[in-house]
Amino acid sequence: MTDFKFKHFKALDYPDSMPMNQVLSDLLYKGTLNLWDIIVPYTEAIEKERHLNNMRFEEACVNLTQMLSKNFKEKSKEEAIKRAIHTFNLTKTLVPHVHDTEYGYTSYDEKEWDEFCEMIYGTNLKK
């Protein structure tokens, strides 16, 4: 149902304590929503996550190429290390921020690399 807006959703008379899956089940049952109203946005969300992970991978590959080239000038090695730490801290499977203290990675560095990624990728690469 393409004419169902968020204002309509907010106006529904369900108790605040009701689990969302029960609300959706009831709306599907009543025909207020159809399956495509849920599947299409779900597919779009999966695609956003896939795209974000792809950008994270590309950032990691660029940084790894910098590190492996060993072609550093003045502070560029330190910057490459901080960029690597920033990329590492985006992990969802390893413990982030474990290298921050050892390499002097600060909240200022995080902000700087977030802004860099925002400029390059259109996002800070965080979810």
C-alpha positions in Angstrom: 0.0 0.0 0.0 2.0 3.0 -1.3 -0.3 5.6 0.3 0.3 4.4 3.8 2.5 7.1 5.4 4.4 7.2 8.7 1.7 9.6 10.1 -0.8 6.8 9.6 1.5 4.3 11.3 1.9 6.6 14.3 -1.9 7.0 14.5 -2.5 3.2 14.8 -4.2 2.2 18.1 -1.8 -0.4 19.4 -0.4 -0.5 23.0 3.2 0.8 23.3 4.2 -2.4 25.0 3.0 -4.6 22.0 5.9 -6.3 20.2 6.5 -4.9 16.7 6.3 -8.3 15.1 2.7 -8.6 16.4 1.8 -5.2 15.1 3.2 -6.1 11.7 1.4 -9.4 11.7 -1.9 -7.7 12.6 -1.4 -5.1 9.9 -0.7 -7.8 7.3 -3.7 -9.8 8.5 -6.0 -6.8 8.2 -4.6 -5.9 4.7 -3.4 -2.5 5.9 0.1 -3.6 4.7 1.0 -6.1 2.1 4.1 -8.2 2.0 5.8 -6.0 -0.5 5.5 -3.0 1.9 7.9 -5.0 4.1 10.0 -6.9 1.6 11.0 -4.0 -0.6 12.4 -1.8 2.3 14.0 -4.9 3.8 15.8 -5.6 0.5 16.9 -1.9 0.3 18.3 -2.2 3.8 20.3 -5.3 2.9 21.6 -3.5 -0.2 22.7 -0.5 1.9 24.5 -2.8 4.3 26.2 -4.6 1.3 27.2 -1.3 -0.2 28.6 0.0 3.1 30.6 -3.2 3.6 31.9 -2.9 0.0 33.1 0.7 0.7 34.8 -0.5 4.0 36.6 -3.2 2.0 37.7 -0.7 -0.6 39.0 1.6 2.1 40.9 -1.3 3.7 42.4 -2.3 0.3 43.6 1.3 -0.4 45.1 1.5 3.0 46.8 -1.9 2.7 48.2 -0.8 -0.6 49.7 2.3 1.0 51.2 0.2 3.8 52.7 -2.4 1.5 54.2 0.1 -0.9 56.5 1.4 1.9 56.7 4.7 -0.1 56.3 7.1 2.8 57.3 10.7 3.1 57.7 12.5 6.5 54.4 12.0 8.4 52.7 9.9 5.8 53.5 6.6 7.5 52.0 7.8 10.8 48.9 9.0 8.8 48.7 5.6 7.0 48.8 3.8 10.4 46.1 6.0 11.8 44.0 5.5 8.7 44.5 1.7 9.2 43.4 2.0 12.8 40.3 4.0 11.8 39.4 1.3 9.3 40.1 -1.4 11.9 37.9 0.3 14.4 34.9 -0.1 11.9 35.1 -3.9 12.5 32.0 -5.8 13.6 33.8 -9.0 14.3 37.0 -8.0 16.1 37.4 -5.8 19.2 37.7 -2.2 18.0 40.0 0.5 19.5 42.6 -2.0 20.8 45.4 -0.2 19.0 44.3 3.4 19.7 46.6 4.0 22.7 49.6 2.2 21.3 49.6 4.4 18.2 48.2 7.6 19.7 44.9 7.4 17.9 42.6 10.0 19.4 39.1 11.2 19.0 40.5 14.0 16.9 42.0 11.4 14.5 38.7 9.6 14.4 36.9 12.8 13.5 39.5 13.6 10.9 39.2 10.2 9.2 35.4 10.2 9.5 35.4 13.5 7.6 37.9 12.1 5.1 35.7 9.1 4.5 32.6 11.3 4.3 34.3 13.3 1.5 35.6 10.3 -0.4 32.7 7.8 0.1 29.8 10.0 1.0 29.6 8.4 4.5 31.9 8.0 7.5 31.6 4.2 6.9 29.8 3.8 10.2 26.4 2.3 10.4 
